[in-house]
Amino acid sequence: MSKKNIEECVRTSLEGYFKDLRGTEPDGMYDMMVRIVEKPMLEVVMQQAEHNQSRAAQWLGLNRNTLRKKLVEHKLIK
């Protein structure tokens, strides 16, 4: 799947989200979207990196400590 396909999935999902709101104004969308996308991304990247945090952090372009903080926030590690 290319970056363009991922973009289209996000776009389609957001359009559906707005449709489901039926005119109600959303609140806190940015934080909601970051959390919704971030957790599965972290899960998949960690799996592909064989749970090697240093490798996963490098792939994500994050500092290892930042990755660890995010993994704890999403309850993916203790």
mmCIF file of the N, C-alpha and C atoms, coordinates in Angstrom:
data_MODEL
# 
_entry.id   MODEL 
# 
loop_
_atom_site.group_PDB 
_atom_site.id 
_atom_site.type_symbol 
_atom_site.label_atom_id 
_atom_site.label_alt_id 
_atom_site.label_comp_id 
_atom_site.label_asym_id 
_atom_site.label_entity_id 
_atom_site.label_seq_id 
_atom_site.pdbx_PDB_ins_code 
_atom_site.Cartn_x 
_atom_site.Cartn_y 
_atom_site.Cartn_z 
_atom_site.occupancy 
_atom_site.B_iso_or_equiv 
_atom_site.pdbx_formal_charge 
_atom_site.auth_seq_id 
_atom_site.auth_comp_id 
_atom_site.auth_asym_id 
_atom_site.auth_atom_id 
_atom_site.pdbx_PDB_model_num 
ATOM 1   N N  . MET A 1 1  ? 0.851   -1.172 0.000  1.00 0.00 ? 1  MET A N  1 
ATOM 2   C CA . MET A 1 1  ? 0.000   0.000  0.000  1.00 0.00 ? 1  MET A CA 1 
ATOM 3   C C  . MET A 1 1  ? 0.896   1.233  0.000  1.00 0.00 ? 1  MET A C  1 
ATOM 4   N N  . SER A 1 2  ? 0.616   2.136  -0.887 1.00 0.00 ? 2  SER A N  1 
ATOM 5   C CA . SER A 1 2  ? 1.435   3.342  -0.995 1.00 0.00 ? 2  SER A CA 1 
ATOM 6   C C  . SER A 1 2  ? 0.956   4.415  -0.017 1.00 0.00 ? 2  SER A C  1 
ATOM 7   N N  . LYS A 1 3  ? 1.776   5.453  0.115  1.00 0.00 ? 3  LYS A N  1 
ATOM 8   C CA . LYS A 1 3  ? 1.399   6.594  0.959  1.00 0.00 ? 3  LYS A CA 1 
ATOM 9   C C  . LYS A 1 3  ? 0.080   7.183  0.491  1.00 0.00 ? 3  LYS A C  1 
ATOM 10  N N  . LYS A 1 4  ? -0.106  7.215  -0.832 1.00 0.00 ? 4  LYS A N  1 
ATOM 11  C CA . LYS A 1 4  ? -1.346  7.781  -1.383 1.00 0.00 ? 4  LYS A CA 1 
ATOM 12  C C  . LYS A 1 4  ? -2.551  6.943  -0.949 1.00 0.00 ? 4  LYS A C  1 
ATOM 13  N N  . ASN A 1 5  ? -2.413  5.616  -0.918 1.00 0.00 ? 5  ASN A N  1 
ATOM 14  C CA . ASN A 1 5  ? -3.505  4.756  -0.471 1.00 0.00 ? 5  ASN A CA 1 
ATOM 15  C C  . ASN A 1 5  ? -3.837  5.009  1.002  1.00 0.00 ? 5  ASN A C  1 
ATOM 16  N N  . ILE A 1 6  ? -2.808  5.171  1.817  1.00 0.00 ? 6  ILE A N  1 
ATOM 17  C CA . ILE A 1 6  ? -3.032  5.450  3.238  1.00 0.00 ? 6  ILE A CA 1 
ATOM 18  C C  . ILE A 1 6  ? -3.742  6.790  3.398  1.00 0.00 ? 6  ILE A C  1 
ATOM 19  N N  . GLU A 1 7  ? -3.284  7.783  2.652  1.00 0.00 ? 7  GLU A N  1 
ATOM 20  C CA . GLU A 1 7  ? -3.946  9.101  2.671  1.00 0.00 ? 7  GLU A CA 1 
ATOM 21  C C  . GLU A 1 7  ? -5.414  8.971  2.316  1.00 0.00 ? 7  GLU A C  1 
ATOM 22  N N  . GLU A 1 8  ? -5.711  8.202  1.283  1.00 0.00 ? 8  GLU A N  1 
ATOM 23  C CA . GLU A 1 8  ? -7.089  8.040  0.836  1.00 0.00 ? 8  GLU A CA 1 
ATOM 24  C C  . GLU A 1 8  ? -7.926  7.333  1.897  1.00 0.00 ? 8  GLU A C  1 
ATOM 25  N N  . CYS A 1 9  ? -7.359  6.356  2.585  1.00 0.00 ? 9  CYS A N  1 
ATOM 26  C CA . CYS A 1 9  ? -8.071  5.677  3.674  1.00 0.00 ? 9  CYS A CA 1 
ATOM 27  C C  . CYS A 1 9  ? -8.426  6.667  4.786  1.00 0.00 ? 9  CYS A C  1 
ATOM 28  N N  . VAL A 1 10 ? -7.467  7.504  5.145  1.00 0.00 ? 10 VAL A N  1 
ATOM 29  C CA . VAL A 1 10 ? -7.711  8.507  6.189  1.00 0.00 ? 10 VAL A CA 1 
ATOM 30  C C  . VAL A 1 10 ? -8.779  9.489  5.725  1.00 0.00 ? 10 VAL A C  1 
ATOM 31  N N  . ARG A 1 11 ? -8.653  9.964  4.503  1.00 0.00 ? 11 ARG A N  1 
ATOM 32  C CA . ARG A 1 11 ? -9.625  10.924 3.953  1.00 0.00 ? 11 ARG A CA 1 
ATOM 33  C C  . ARG A 1 11 ? -11.034 10.328 3.954  1.00 0.00 ? 11 ARG A C  1 
ATOM 34  N N  . THR A 1 12 ? -11.167 9.102  3.468  1.00 0.00 ? 12 THR A N  1 
ATOM 35  C CA . THR A 1 12 ? -12.473 8.444  3.412  1.00 0.00 ? 12 THR A CA 1 
ATOM 36  C C  . THR A 1 12 ? -13.044 8.259  4.812  1.00 0.00 ? 12 THR A C  1 
ATOM 37  N N  . SER A 1 13 ? -12.197 7.862  5.756  1.00 0.00 ? 13 SER A N  1 
ATOM 38  C CA . SER A 1 13 ? -12.648 7.685  7.139  1.00 0.00 ? 13 SER A CA 1 
ATOM 39  C C  . SER A 1 13 ? -13.118 8.998  7.743  1.00 0.00 ? 13 SER A C  1 
ATOM 40  N N  . LEU A 1 14 ? -12.382 10.068 7.487  1.00 0.00 ? 14 LEU A N  1 
ATOM 41  C CA . LEU A 1 14 ? -12.784 11.376 8.021  1.00 0.00 ? 14 LEU A CA 1 
ATOM 42  C C  . LEU A 1 14 ? -14.090 11.862 7.402  1.00 0.00 ? 14 LEU A C  1 
ATOM 43  N N  . GLU A 1 15 ? -14.250 11.636 6.119  1.00 0.00 ? 15 GLU A N  1 
ATOM 44  C CA . GLU A 1 15 ? -15.508 12.019 5.467  1.00 0.00 ? 15 GLU A CA 1 
ATOM 45  C C  . GLU A 1 15 ? -16.677 11.253 6.081  1.00 0.00 ? 15 GLU A C  1 
ATOM 46  N N  . GLY A 1 16 ? -16.463 9.961  6.358  1.00 0.00 ? 16 GLY A N  1 
ATOM 47  C CA . GLY A 1 16 ? -17.497 9.163  7.022  1.00 0.00 ? 16 GLY A CA 1 
ATOM 48  C C  . GLY A 1 16 ? -17.778 9.655  8.430  1.00 0.00 ? 16 GLY A C  1 
ATOM 49  N N  . TYR A 1 17 ? -16.717 10.065 9.130  1.00 0.00 ? 17 TYR A N  1 
ATOM 50  C CA . TYR A 1 17 ? -16.868 10.608 10.487 1.00 0.00 ? 17 TYR A CA 1 
ATOM 51  C C  . TYR A 1 17 ? -17.754 11.849 10.472 1.00 0.00 ? 17 TYR A C  1 
ATOM 52  N N  . PHE A 1 18 ? -17.484 12.769 9.546  1.00 0.00 ? 18 PHE A N  1 
ATOM 53  C CA . PHE A 1 18 ? -18.295 13.983 9.446  1.00 0.00 ? 18 PHE A CA 1 
ATOM 54  C C  . PHE A 1 18 ? -19.730 13.662 9.049  1.00 0.00 ? 18 PHE A C  1 
ATOM 55  N N  . LYS A 1 19 ? -19.902 12.698 8.179  1.00 0.00 ? 19 LYS A N  1 
ATOM 56  C CA . LYS A 1 19 ? -21.248 12.295 7.771  1.00 0.00 ? 19 LYS A CA 1 
ATOM 57  C C  . LYS A 1 19 ? -22.011 11.749 8.973  1.00 0.00 ? 19 LYS A C  1 
ATOM 58  N N  . ASP A 1 20 ? -21.337 10.919 9.778  1.00 0.00 ? 20 ASP A N  1 
ATOM 59  C CA . ASP A 1 20 ? -21.968 10.349 10.970 1.00 0.00 ? 20 ASP A CA 1 
ATOM 60  C C  . ASP A 1 20 ? -22.342 11.408 12.004 1.00 0.00 ? 20 ASP A C  1 
ATOM 61  N N  . LEU A 1 21 ? -21.621 12.525 12.015 1.00 0.00 ? 21 LEU A N  1 
ATOM 62  C CA . LEU A 1 21 ? -21.923 13.602 12.964 1.00 0.00 ? 21 LEU A CA 1 
ATOM 63  C C  . LEU A 1 21 ? -23.236 14.308 12.637 1.00 0.00 ? 21 LEU A C  1 
ATOM 64  N N  . ARG A 1 22 ? -23.655 14.219 11.379 1.00 0.00 ? 22 ARG A N  1 
ATOM 65  C CA . ARG A 1 22 ? -24.917 14.825 10.914 1.00 0.00 ? 22 ARG A CA 1 
ATOM 66  C C  . ARG A 1 22 ? -25.025 16.301 11.310 1.00 0.00 ? 22 ARG A C  1 
ATOM 67  N N  . GLY A 1 23 ? -23.952 17.037 11.050 1.00 0.00 ? 23 GLY A N  1 
ATOM 68  C CA . GLY A 1 23 ? -23.974 18.479 11.290 1.00 0.00 ? 23 GLY A CA 1 
ATOM 69  C C  . GLY A 1 23 ? -23.496 18.899 12.668 1.00 0.00 ? 23 GLY A C  1 
ATOM 70  N N  . THR A 1 24 ? -23.359 17.976 13.579 1.00 0.00 ? 24 THR A N  1 
ATOM 71  C CA . THR A 1 24 ? -22.836 18.301 14.899 1.00 0.00 ? 24 THR A CA 1 
ATOM 72  C C  . THR A 1 24 ? -21.354 18.636 14.754 1.00 0.00 ? 24 THR A C  1 
ATOM 73  N N  . GLU A 1 25 ? -20.921 19.694 15.430 1.00 0.00 ? 25 GLU A N  1 
ATOM 74  C CA . GLU A 1 25 ? -19.519 20.085 15.322 1.00 0.00 ? 25 GLU A CA 1 
ATOM 75  C C  . GLU A 1 25 ? -18.635 19.166 16.154 1.00 0.00 ? 25 GLU A C  1 
ATOM 76  N N  . PRO A 1 26 ? -17.521 18.728 15.571 1.00 0.00 ? 26 PRO A N  1 
ATOM 77  C CA . PRO A 1 26 ? -16.604 17.857 16.313 1.00 0.00 ? 26 PRO A CA 1 
ATOM 78  C C  . PRO A 1 26 ? -15.836 18.643 17.370 1.00 0.00 ? 26 PRO A C  1 
ATOM 79  N N  . ASP A 1 27 ? -15.261 17.921 18.317 1.00 0.00 ? 27 ASP A N  1 
ATOM 80  C CA . ASP A 1 27 ? -14.475 18.548 19.372 1.00 0.00 ? 27 ASP A CA 1 
ATOM 81  C C  . ASP A 1 27 ? -13.217 17.713 19.600 1.00 0.00 ? 27 ASP A C  1 
ATOM 82  N N  . GLY A 1 28 ? -12.065 18.354 19.632 1.00 0.00 ? 28 GLY A N  1 
ATOM 83  C CA . GLY A 1 28 ? -10.820 17.657 19.915 1.00 0.00 ? 28 GLY A CA 1 
ATOM 84  C C  . GLY A 1 28 ? -10.409 16.665 18.845 1.00 0.00 ? 28 GLY A C  1 
ATOM 85  N N  . MET A 1 29 ? -10.713 16.980 17.604 1.00 0.00 ? 29 MET A N  1 
ATOM 86  C CA . MET A 1 29 ? -10.439 16.055 16.500 1.00 0.00 ? 29 MET A CA 1 
ATOM 87  C C  . MET A 1 29 ? -8.971  15.729 16.327 1.00 0.00 ? 29 MET A C  1 
ATOM 88  N N  . TYR A 1 30 ? -8.116  16.699 16.469 1.00 0.00 ? 30 TYR A N  1 
ATOM 89  C CA . TYR A 1 30 ? -6.693  16.457 16.231 1.00 0.00 ? 30 TYR A CA 1 
ATOM 90  C C  . TYR A 1 30 ? -6.165  15.396 17.178 1.00 0.00 ? 30 TYR A C  1 
ATOM 91  N N  . ASP A 1 31 ? -6.406  15.584 18.478 1.00 0.00 ? 31 ASP A N  1 
ATOM 92  C CA . ASP A 1 31 ? -5.940  14.612 19.467 1.00 0.00 ? 31 ASP A CA 1 
ATOM 93  C C  . ASP A 1 31 ? -6.573  13.245 19.230 1.00 0.00 ? 31 ASP A C  1 
ATOM 94  N N  . MET A 1 32 ? -7.859  13.232 18.881 1.00 0.00 ? 32 MET A N  1 
ATOM 95  C CA . MET A 1 32 ? -8.548  11.974 18.610 1.00 0.00 ? 32 MET A CA 1 
ATOM 96  C C  . MET A 1 32 ? -7.873  11.244 17.448 1.00 0.00 ? 32 MET A C  1 
ATOM 97  N N  . MET A 1 33 ? -7.601  11.954 16.371 1.00 0.00 ? 33 MET A N  1 
ATOM 98  C CA . MET A 1 33 ? -7.000  11.327 15.190 1.00 0.00 ? 33 MET A CA 1 
ATOM 99  C C  . MET A 1 33 ? -5.591  10.830 15.474 1.00 0.00 ? 33 MET A C  1 
ATOM 100 N N  . VAL A 1 34 ? -4.814  11.622 16.185 1.00 0.00 ? 34 VAL A N  1 
ATOM 101 C CA . VAL A 1 34 ? -3.445  11.201 16.505 1.00 0.00 ? 34 VAL A CA 1 
ATOM 102 C C  . VAL A 1 34 ? -3.485  9.911  17.306 1.00 0.00 ? 34 VAL A C  1 
ATOM 103 N N  . ARG A 1 35 ? -4.347  9.838  18.303 1.00 0.00 ? 35 ARG A N  1 
ATOM 104 C CA . ARG A 1 35 ? -4.415  8.642  19.152 1.00 0.00 ? 35 ARG A CA 1 
ATOM 105 C C  . ARG A 1 35 ? -4.923  7.436  18.363 1.00 0.00 ? 35 ARG A C  1 
ATOM 106 N N  . ILE A 1 36 ? -5.904  7.653  17.504 1.00 0.00 ? 36 ILE A N  1 
ATOM 107 C CA . ILE A 1 36 ? -6.476  6.550  16.727 1.00 0.00 ? 36 ILE A CA 1 
ATOM 108 C C  . ILE A 1 36 ? -5.455  5.977  15.747 1.00 0.00 ? 36 ILE A C  1 
ATOM 109 N N  . VAL A 1 37 ? -4.676  6.828  15.139 1.00 0.00 ? 37 VAL A N  1 
ATOM 110 C CA . VAL A 1 37 ? -3.694  6.373  14.143 1.00 0.00 ? 37 VAL A CA 1 
ATOM 111 C C  . VAL A 1 37 ? -2.417  5.881  14.824 1.00 0.00 ? 37 VAL A C  1 
ATOM 112 N N  . GLU A 1 38 ? -2.035  6.547  15.894 1.00 0.00 ? 38 GLU A N  1 
ATOM 113 C CA . GLU A 1 38 ? -0.753  6.255  16.534 1.00 0.00 ? 38 GLU A CA 1 
ATOM 114 C C  . GLU A 1 38 ? -0.682  4.842  17.122 1.00 0.00 ? 38 GLU A C  1 
ATOM 115 N N  . LYS A 1 39 ? -1.714  4.404  17.806 1.00 0.00 ? 39 LYS A N  1 
ATOM 116 C CA . LYS A 1 39 ? -1.660  3.100  18.471 1.00 0.00 ? 39 LYS A CA 1 
ATOM 117 C C  . LYS A 1 39 ? -1.463  1.947  17.483 1.00 0.00 ? 39 LYS A C  1 
ATOM 118 N N  . PRO A 1 40 ? -2.300  1.817  16.435 1.00 0.00 ? 40 PRO A N  1 
ATOM 119 C CA . PRO A 1 40 ? -2.057  0.702  15.515 1.00 0.00 ? 40 PRO A CA 1 
ATOM 120 C C  . PRO A 1 40 ? -0.728  0.828  14.777 1.00 0.00 ? 40 PRO A C  1 
ATOM 121 N N  . MET A 1 41 ? -0.300  2.056  14.510 1.00 0.00 ? 41 MET A N  1 
ATOM 122 C CA . MET A 1 41 ? 0.995   2.245  13.864 1.00 0.00 ? 41 MET A CA 1 
ATOM 123 C C  . MET A 1 41 ? 2.110   1.710  14.768 1.00 0.00 ? 41 MET A C  1 
ATOM 124 N N  . LEU A 1 42 ? 2.053   2.047  16.040 1.00 0.00 ? 42 LEU A N  1 
ATOM 125 C CA . LEU A 1 42 ? 3.064   1.579  16.984 1.00 0.00 ? 42 LEU A CA 1 
ATOM 126 C C  . LEU A 1 42 ? 3.024   0.057  17.113 1.00 0.00 ? 42 LEU A C  1 
ATOM 127 N N  . GLU A 1 43 ? 1.825   -0.509 17.171 1.00 0.00 ? 43 GLU A N  1 
ATOM 128 C CA . GLU A 1 43 ? 1.696   -1.960 17.276 1.00 0.00 ? 43 GLU A CA 1 
ATOM 129 C C  . GLU A 1 43 ? 2.346   -2.674 16.091 1.00 0.00 ? 43 GLU A C  1 
ATOM 130 N N  . VAL A 1 44 ? 2.044   -2.203 14.893 1.00 0.00 ? 44 VAL A N  1 
ATOM 131 C CA . VAL A 1 44 ? 2.564   -2.845 13.682 1.00 0.00 ? 44 VAL A CA 1 
ATOM 132 C C  . VAL A 1 44 ? 4.072   -2.654 13.559 1.00 0.00 ? 44 VAL A C  1 
ATOM 133 N N  . VAL A 1 45 ? 4.537   -1.435 13.811 1.00 0.00 ? 45 VAL A N  1 
ATOM 134 C CA . VAL A 1 45 ? 5.972   -1.166 13.696 1.00 0.00 ? 45 VAL A CA 1 
ATOM 135 C C  . VAL A 1 45 ? 6.750   -1.993 14.718 1.00 0.00 ? 45 VAL A C  1 
ATOM 136 N N  . MET A 1 46 ? 6.245   -2.064 15.945 1.00 0.00 ? 46 MET A N  1 
ATOM 137 C CA . MET A 1 46 ? 6.937   -2.861 16.962 1.00 0.00 ? 46 MET A CA 1 
ATOM 138 C C  . MET A 1 46 ? 6.969   -4.335 16.567 1.00 0.00 ? 46 MET A C  1 
ATOM 139 N N  . GLN A 1 47 ? 5.894   -4.829 16.022 1.00 0.00 ? 47 GLN A N  1 
ATOM 140 C CA . GLN A 1 47 ? 5.859   -6.224 15.576 1.00 0.00 ? 47 GLN A CA 1 
ATOM 141 C C  . GLN A 1 47 ? 6.874   -6.453 14.454 1.00 0.00 ? 47 GLN A C  1 
ATOM 142 N N  . GLN A 1 48 ? 6.897   -5.549 13.468 1.00 0.00 ? 48 GLN A N  1 
ATOM 143 C CA . GLN A 1 48 ? 7.814   -5.682 12.343 1.00 0.00 ? 48 GLN A CA 1 
ATOM 144 C C  . GLN A 1 48 ? 9.274   -5.539 12.787 1.00 0.00 ? 48 GLN A C  1 
ATOM 145 N N  . ALA A 1 49 ? 9.499   -4.736 13.822 1.00 0.00 ? 49 ALA A N  1 
ATOM 146 C CA . ALA A 1 49 ? 10.854  -4.530 14.350 1.00 0.00 ? 49 ALA A CA 1 
ATOM 147 C C  . ALA A 1 49 ? 11.211  -5.593 15.388 1.00 0.00 ? 49 ALA A C  1 
ATOM 148 N N  . GLU A 1 50 ? 10.357  -6.622 15.499 1.00 0.00 ? 50 GLU A N  1 
ATOM 149 C CA . GLU A 1 50 ? 10.568  -7.703 16.460 1.00 0.00 ? 50 GLU A CA 1 
ATOM 150 C C  . GLU A 1 50 ? 10.732  -7.168 17.884 1.00 0.00 ? 50 GLU A C  1 
ATOM 151 N N  . HIS A 1 51 ? 9.949   -6.131 18.200 1.00 0.00 ? 51 HIS A N  1 
ATOM 152 C CA . HIS A 1 51 ? 9.902   -5.495 19.522 1.00 0.00 ? 51 HIS A CA 1 
ATOM 153 C C  . HIS A 1 51 ? 11.226  -4.845 19.925 1.00 0.00 ? 51 HIS A C  1 
ATOM 154 N N  . ASN A 1 52 ? 12.048  -4.551 18.938 1.00 0.00 ? 52 ASN A N  1 
ATOM 155 C CA . ASN A 1 52 ? 13.302  -3.845 19.176 1.00 0.00 ? 52 ASN A CA 1 
ATOM 156 C C  . ASN A 1 52 ? 12.995  -2.347 19.155 1.00 0.00 ? 52 ASN A C  1 
ATOM 157 N N  . GLN A 1 53 ? 12.976  -1.726 20.327 1.00 0.00 ? 53 GLN A N  1 
ATOM 158 C CA . GLN A 1 53 ? 12.582  -0.322 20.429 1.00 0.00 ? 53 GLN A CA 1 
ATOM 159 C C  . GLN A 1 53 ? 13.536  0.610  19.700 1.00 0.00 ? 53 GLN A C  1 
ATOM 160 N N  . SER A 1 54 ? 14.810  0.310  19.723 1.00 0.00 ? 54 SER A N  1 
ATOM 161 C CA . SER A 1 54 ? 15.782  1.167  19.025 1.00 0.00 ? 54 SER A CA 1 
ATOM 162 C C  . SER A 1 54 ? 15.519  1.150  17.521 1.00 0.00 ? 54 SER A C  1 
ATOM 163 N N  . ARG A 1 55 ? 15.301  -0.039 16.974 1.00 0.00 ? 55 ARG A N  1 
ATOM 164 C CA . ARG A 1 55 ? 15.021  -0.159 15.541 1.00 0.00 ? 55 ARG A CA 1 
ATOM 165 C C  . ARG A 1 55 ? 13.694  0.526  15.181 1.00 0.00 ? 55 ARG A C  1 
ATOM 166 N N  . ALA A 1 56 ? 12.670  0.281  15.983 1.00 0.00 ? 56 ALA A N  1 
ATOM 167 C CA . ALA A 1 56 ? 11.365  0.889  15.731 1.00 0.00 ? 56 ALA A CA 1 
ATOM 168 C C  . ALA A 1 56 ? 11.452  2.413  15.800 1.00 0.00 ? 56 ALA A C  1 
ATOM 169 N N  . ALA A 1 57 ? 12.164  2.925  16.779 1.00 0.00 ? 57 ALA A N  1 
ATOM 170 C CA . ALA A 1 57 ? 12.324  4.376  16.910 1.00 0.00 ? 57 ALA A CA 1 
ATOM 171 C C  . ALA A 1 57 ? 13.012  4.946  15.679 1.00 0.00 ? 57 ALA A C  1 
ATOM 172 N N  . GLN A 1 58 ? 14.018  4.252  15.198 1.00 0.00 ? 58 GLN A N  1 
ATOM 173 C CA . GLN A 1 58 ? 14.726  4.709  13.996 1.00 0.00 ? 58 GLN A CA 1 
ATOM 174 C C  . GLN A 1 58 ? 13.784  4.736  12.800 1.00 0.00 ? 58 GLN A C  1 
ATOM 175 N N  . TRP A 1 59 ? 13.020  3.675  12.608 1.00 0.00 ? 59 TRP A N  1 
ATOM 176 C CA . TRP A 1 59 ? 12.073  3.610  11.494 1.00 0.00 ? 59 TRP A CA 1 
ATOM 177 C C  . TRP A 1 59 ? 11.038  4.736  11.563 1.00 0.00 ? 59 TRP A C  1 
ATOM 178 N N  . LEU A 1 60 ? 10.613  5.065  12.786 1.00 0.00 ? 60 LEU A N  1 
ATOM 179 C CA . LEU A 1 60 ? 9.590   6.093  12.968 1.00 0.00 ? 60 LEU A CA 1 
ATOM 180 C C  . LEU A 1 60 ? 10.158  7.510  12.964 1.00 0.00 ? 60 LEU A C  1 
ATOM 181 N N  . GLY A 1 61 ? 11.480  7.606  13.050 1.00 0.00 ? 61 GLY A N  1 
ATOM 182 C CA . GLY A 1 61 ? 12.098  8.929  13.118 1.00 0.00 ? 61 GLY A CA 1 
ATOM 183 C C  . GLY A 1 61 ? 11.911  9.571  14.477 1.00 0.00 ? 61 GLY A C  1 
ATOM 184 N N  . LEU A 1 62 ? 11.857  8.726  15.513 1.00 0.00 ? 62 LEU A N  1 
ATOM 185 C CA . LEU A 1 62 ? 11.670  9.201  16.874 1.00 0.00 ? 62 LEU A CA 1 
ATOM 186 C C  . LEU A 1 62 ? 12.894  8.875  17.723 1.00 0.00 ? 62 LEU A C  1 
ATOM 187 N N  . ASN A 1 63 ? 13.052  9.615  18.792 1.00 0.00 ? 63 ASN A N  1 
ATOM 188 C CA . ASN A 1 63 ? 14.012  9.282  19.823 1.00 0.00 ? 63 ASN A CA 1 
ATOM 189 C C  . ASN A 1 63 ? 13.488  8.044  20.549 1.00 0.00 ? 63 ASN A C  1 
ATOM 190 N N  . ARG A 1 64 ? 14.351  7.138  20.954 1.00 0.00 ? 64 ARG A N  1 
ATOM 191 C CA . ARG A 1 64 ? 13.914  5.911  21.622 1.00 0.00 ? 64 ARG A CA 1 
ATOM 192 C C  . ARG A 1 64 ? 13.101  6.218  22.874 1.00 0.00 ? 64 ARG A C  1 
ATOM 193 N N  . ASN A 1 65 ? 13.497  7.237  23.631 1.00 0.00 ? 65 ASN A N  1 
ATOM 194 C CA . ASN A 1 65 ? 12.744  7.603  24.843 1.00 0.00 ? 65 ASN A CA 1 
ATOM 195 C C  . ASN A 1 65 ? 11.340  8.093  24.501 1.00 0.00 ? 65 ASN A C  1 
ATOM 196 N N  . THR A 1 66 ? 11.212  8.817  23.403 1.00 0.00 ? 66 THR A N  1 
ATOM 197 C CA . THR A 1 66 ? 9.898   9.287  22.964 1.00 0.00 ? 66 THR A CA 1 
ATOM 198 C C  . THR A 1 66 ? 9.032   8.097  22.579 1.00 0.00 ? 66 THR A C  1 
ATOM 199 N N  . LEU A 1 67 ? 9.617   7.151  21.851 1.00 0.00 ? 67 LEU A N  1 
ATOM 200 C CA . LEU A 1 67 ? 8.861   5.947  21.482 1.00 0.00 ? 67 LEU A CA 1 
ATOM 201 C C  . LEU A 1 67 ? 8.411   5.215  22.732 1.00 0.00 ? 67 LEU A C  1 
ATOM 202 N N  . ARG A 1 68 ? 9.311   5.043  23.671 1.00 0.00 ? 68 ARG A N  1 
ATOM 203 C CA . ARG A 1 68 ? 8.960   4.333  24.911 1.00 0.00 ? 68 ARG A CA 1 
ATOM 204 C C  . ARG A 1 68 ? 7.806   5.033  25.631 1.00 0.00 ? 68 ARG A C  1 
ATOM 205 N N  . LYS A 1 69 ? 7.846   6.350  25.692 1.00 0.00 ? 69 LYS A N  1 
ATOM 206 C CA . LYS A 1 69 ? 6.769   7.129  26.330 1.00 0.00 ? 69 LYS A CA 1 
ATOM 207 C C  . LYS A 1 69 ? 5.437   6.869  25.632 1.00 0.00 ? 69 LYS A C  1 
ATOM 208 N N  . LYS A 1 70 ? 5.450   6.859  24.304 1.00 0.00 ? 70 LYS A N  1 
ATOM 209 C CA . LYS A 1 70 ? 4.228   6.619  23.537 1.00 0.00 ? 70 LYS A CA 1 
ATOM 210 C C  . LYS A 1 70 ? 3.714   5.196  23.728 1.00 0.00 ? 70 LYS A C  1 
ATOM 211 N N  . LEU A 1 71 ? 4.624   4.229  23.810 1.00 0.00 ? 71 LEU A N  1 
ATOM 212 C CA . LEU A 1 71 ? 4.222   2.842  24.049 1.00 0.00 ? 71 LEU A CA 1 
ATOM 213 C C  . LEU A 1 71 ? 3.546   2.702  25.410 1.00 0.00 ? 71 LEU A C  1 
ATOM 214 N N  . VAL A 1 72 ? 4.080   3.401  26.403 1.00 0.00 ? 72 VAL A N  1 
ATOM 215 C CA . VAL A 1 72 ? 3.460   3.383  27.743 1.00 0.00 ? 72 VAL A CA 1 
ATOM 216 C C  . VAL A 1 72 ? 2.108   4.073  27.715 1.00 0.00 ? 72 VAL A C  1 
ATOM 217 N N  . GLU A 1 73 ? 2.015   5.228  27.048 1.00 0.00 ? 73 GLU A N  1 
ATOM 218 C CA . GLU A 1 73 ? 0.748   5.978  26.954 1.00 0.00 ? 73 GLU A CA 1 
ATOM 219 C C  . GLU A 1 73 ? -0.359  5.112  26.348 1.00 0.00 ? 73 GLU A C  1 
ATOM 220 N N  . HIS A 1 74 ? -0.006  4.315  25.355 1.00 0.00 ? 74 HIS A N  1 
ATOM 221 C CA . HIS A 1 74 ? -0.988  3.464  24.674 1.00 0.00 ? 74 HIS A CA 1 
ATOM 222 C C  . HIS A 1 74 ? -1.123  2.088  25.336 1.00 0.00 ? 74 HIS A C  1 
ATOM 223 N N  . LYS A 1 75 ? -0.454  1.939  26.485 1.00 0.00 ? 75 LYS A N  1 
ATOM 224 C CA . LYS A 1 75 ? -0.502  0.689  27.255 1.00 0.00 ? 75 LYS A CA 1 
ATOM 225 C C  . LYS A 1 75 ? -0.026  -0.515 26.436 1.00 0.00 ? 75 LYS A C  1 
ATOM 226 N N  . LEU A 1 76 ? 0.981   -0.281 25.607 1.00 0.00 ? 76 LEU A N  1 
ATOM 227 C CA . LEU A 1 76 ? 1.566   -1.352 24.819 1.00 0.00 ? 76 LEU A CA 1 
ATOM 228 C C  . LEU A 1 76 ? 2.751   -1.983 25.538 1.00 0.00 ? 76 LEU A C  1 
ATOM 229 N N  . ILE A 1 77 ? 3.285   -1.259 26.535 1.00 0.00 ? 77 ILE A N  1 
ATOM 230 C CA . ILE A 1 77 ? 4.290   -1.788 27.458 1.00 0.00 ? 77 ILE A CA 1 
ATOM 231 C C  . ILE A 1 77 ? 4.006   -1.191 28.822 1.00 0.00 ? 77 ILE A C  1 
ATOM 232 N N  . LYS A 1 78 ? 4.631   -1.765 29.826 1.00 0.00 ? 78 LYS A N  1 
ATOM 233 C CA . LYS A 1 78 ? 4.451   -1.236 31.197 1.00 0.00 ? 78 LYS A CA 1 
ATOM 234 C C  . LYS A 1 78 ? 5.610   -0.374 31.580 1.00 0.00 ? 78 LYS A C  1 
# 
